[in-house]
Amino acid sequence: MFIFIGLSLALCFLLQAESPWLAYLVSPWVLYGGLAVALGCTVAMAVDKGWARLWHDLFSGSVLLVWYAYWQPLFKDDTPVFFAYALYFVFMAAFIELFFIGQRENIDKEVLRQLQVLAQNFRVKSWMVMLLVLYSLDLLEHYMLYPVAMTLLMARFALSTYLQVETAKKPSPRRQTKNS
């Protein structure tokens, strides 16, 4: 989730520096462009499971931009909610990436098997959680729903990525030519 972490850090920096670039993040281009990317990633996640990490990352980053563009005009300029949530997302995504997904090889085989059984019986798919995140953006009176939905999406991402079967790459046979 490096795109998401990078965008969250950039938003934190721009907010703390009170940058004039923040005015561009509230534009309709960012709002509707980010929404189009988020919807595209949701559809791609429902149809194709091959690039799940990329779809999650692009979705999370685009929804962050949509959230800021949609919510910022409703709050005062010095509201700490945008900085606090963006910083929370940085720490949560980095924790999941480094200490959960990065430590896959250190897990016990029996625990891995039980997690795979749990994931197979888990009825909520990633694209469903993505729809919940998109829906949470429209519920302005429930400002805590968006970070909770994003946390659920990150947990679902961690589970699906953690249990993803890694295919071993076979070395391609090389032709040896003889100089005659």
C-alpha positions as CSV (number, residue, x, y, z in Angstrom):
1,M,0.0,0.0,0.0
2,F,2.8,2.3,-0.9
3,I,0.7,4.7,-3.0
4,F,-1.7,5.1,-0.2
5,I,1.0,5.7,2.4
6,G,2.7,8.2,0.1
7,L,-0.6,10.1,-0.5
8,S,-1.4,10.1,3.2
9,L,2.0,11.5,4.1
10,A,1.8,14.1,1.3
11,L,-1.6,15.2,2.7
12,C,-0.2,15.4,6.2
13,F,2.7,17.5,4.9
14,L,0.5,19.8,2.9
15,L,-1.9,20.3,5.8
16,Q,0.9,21.1,8.3
17,A,2.6,23.5,5.8
18,E,-0.7,25.1,5.0
19,S,0.3,24.8,1.3
20,P,-1.5,26.6,-1.5
21,W,-1.7,23.2,-3.2
22,L,-4.5,22.3,-0.9
23,A,-6.8,24.5,-3.0
24,Y,-6.2,22.1,-6.0
25,L,-7.1,19.1,-3.9
26,V,-10.6,20.5,-3.4
27,S,-11.3,20.9,-7.1
28,P,-14.0,18.9,-8.9
29,W,-11.3,17.3,-11.0
30,V,-9.8,15.6,-8.0
31,L,-13.2,14.7,-6.6
32,Y,-14.6,13.1,-9.8
33,G,-11.3,11.7,-11.0
34,G,-10.7,10.0,-7.7
35,L,-14.2,8.7,-7.6
36,A,-13.8,7.3,-11.1
37,V,-10.6,5.5,-10.2
38,A,-12.2,4.2,-7.0
39,L,-15.2,2.8,-8.8
40,G,-12.9,1.3,-11.5
41,C,-10.8,-0.4,-8.8
42,T,-13.9,-1.8,-7.2
43,V,-15.1,-3.3,-10.4
44,A,-11.6,-4.6,-11.2
45,M,-11.4,-6.2,-7.7
46,A,-14.8,-7.9,-8.2
47,V,-13.8,-9.2,-11.6
48,D,-10.1,-9.9,-11.5
49,K,-8.2,-11.1,-8.5
50,G,-4.7,-11.1,-10.2
51,W,-3.7,-7.6,-9.3
52,A,-5.4,-7.3,-5.9
53,R,-2.6,-5.4,-4.2
54,L,-2.6,-2.7,-6.9
55,W,-6.4,-2.4,-6.9
56,H,-6.4,-2.0,-3.1
57,D,-3.6,0.5,-3.2
58,L,-5.1,2.6,-6.0
59,F,-8.6,2.4,-4.4
60,S,-7.3,3.6,-1.0
61,G,-5.3,6.4,-2.4
62,S,-8.1,7.7,-4.7
63,V,-10.7,7.5,-1.9
64,L,-8.4,9.5,0.4
65,L,-8.3,12.3,-2.3
66,V,-12.1,12.0,-2.7
67,W,-12.6,12.2,1.0
68,Y,-10.5,15.3,1.4
69,A,-12.1,17.0,-1.7
70,Y,-15.6,16.2,-0.6
71,W,-15.3,16.8,3.2
72,Q,-12.9,19.8,3.4
73,P,-15.4,22.5,2.3
74,L,-17.7,21.4,5.2
75,F,-15.1,21.9,7.9
76,K,-13.1,24.9,9.2
77,D,-9.6,25.3,7.8
78,D,-7.9,24.5,11.1
79,T,-9.9,21.3,11.7
80,P,-7.4,18.6,12.8
81,V,-9.6,15.7,11.5
82,F,-7.8,15.6,8.1
83,F,-4.3,15.6,9.5
84,A,-5.2,13.1,12.3
85,Y,-7.0,10.6,9.9
86,A,-4.2,10.8,7.3
87,L,-1.6,10.2,10.0
88,Y,-3.6,7.3,11.4
89,F,-3.8,5.8,7.9
90,V,0.0,6.1,7.4
91,F,0.7,4.2,10.7
92,M,-2.0,1.6,10.1
93,A,-0.9,0.8,6.5
94,A,2.8,0.8,7.4
95,F,2.1,-1.6,10.4
96,I,0.1,-3.9,8.2
97,E,2.7,-3.9,5.4
98,L,5.7,-4.3,7.6
99,F,4.7,-6.4,10.5
100,F,1.9,-8.5,9.1
101,I,2.4,-9.1,5.4
102,G,6.2,-8.8,5.6
103,Q,6.3,-11.6,8.2
104,R,4.5,-14.2,6.2
105,E,7.4,-16.7,6.1
106,N,7.6,-16.7,9.9
107,I,4.1,-18.2,10.5
108,D,3.4,-21.7,11.6
109,K,2.0,-24.0,8.9
110,E,-1.0,-25.0,11.1
111,V,-1.9,-21.4,11.8
112,L,-1.6,-20.6,8.1
113,R,-3.9,-23.5,7.3
114,Q,-6.5,-22.3,9.8
115,L,-6.3,-18.7,8.4
116,Q,-6.9,-20.1,4.9
117,V,-10.0,-22.0,6.1
118,L,-11.2,-18.8,7.8
119,A,-10.7,-16.8,4.6
120,Q,-12.5,-19.3,2.5
121,N,-15.5,-19.2,4.8
122,F,-15.4,-15.4,5.1
123,R,-18.5,-14.1,3.3
124,V,-17.4,-10.5,3.0
125,K,-15.3,-9.9,-0.1
126,S,-12.9,-7.0,-0.6
127,W,-15.1,-5.3,-3.2
128,M,-18.0,-5.3,-0.7
129,V,-15.8,-3.5,1.8
130,M,-14.8,-1.1,-0.9
131,L,-18.4,-0.3,-1.5
132,L,-18.9,0.3,2.2
133,V,-15.9,2.8,2.1
134,L,-17.5,4.6,-0.8
135,Y,-20.9,4.7,1.0
136,S,-19.2,6.0,4.2
137,L,-18.0,9.1,2.3
138,D,-21.5,10.3,1.7
139,L,-22.5,10.0,5.4
140,L,-21.2,13.3,6.5
141,E,-22.9,13.3,9.9
142,H,-21.1,10.0,10.8
143,Y,-17.5,11.3,10.5
144,M,-16.0,8.2,12.2
145,L,-17.5,5.8,9.7
146,Y,-14.9,6.5,7.0
147,P,-11.8,5.7,9.1
148,V,-13.5,2.6,10.5
149,A,-14.4,1.4,7.0
150,M,-10.9,2.1,5.8
151,T,-9.5,0.1,8.7
152,L,-11.8,-2.8,7.8
153,L,-10.6,-2.6,4.2
154,M,-7.0,-2.6,5.4
155,A,-7.7,-5.7,7.5
156,R,-9.4,-7.4,4.6
157,F,-6.4,-6.5,2.4
158,A,-4.0,-7.9,4.9
159,L,-5.9,-11.1,5.2
160,S,-6.2,-11.6,1.4
161,T,-2.6,-10.6,0.7
162,Y,-1.2,-12.7,3.6
163,L,-2.9,-15.8,2.4
164,Q,-2.3,-15.2,-1.3
165,V,-0.5,-18.2,-2.8
166,E,2.8,-17.2,-4.2
167,T,3.6,-18.9,-7.4
168,A,7.2,-20.0,-7.7
169,K,8.8,-18.8,-10.9
170,K,10.4,-21.5,-12.9
171,P,13.6,-20.6,-14.6
172,S,13.2,-20.5,-18.4
173,P,15.3,-23.0,-20.3
174,R,18.0,-21.2,-22.2
175,R,19.2,-22.3,-25.5
176,Q,22.9,-22.8,-25.8
177,T,24.2,-22.2,-29.2
178,K,27.5,-23.5,-30.4
179,N,29.8,-21.5,-32.5
180,S,30.8,-23.7,-35.4
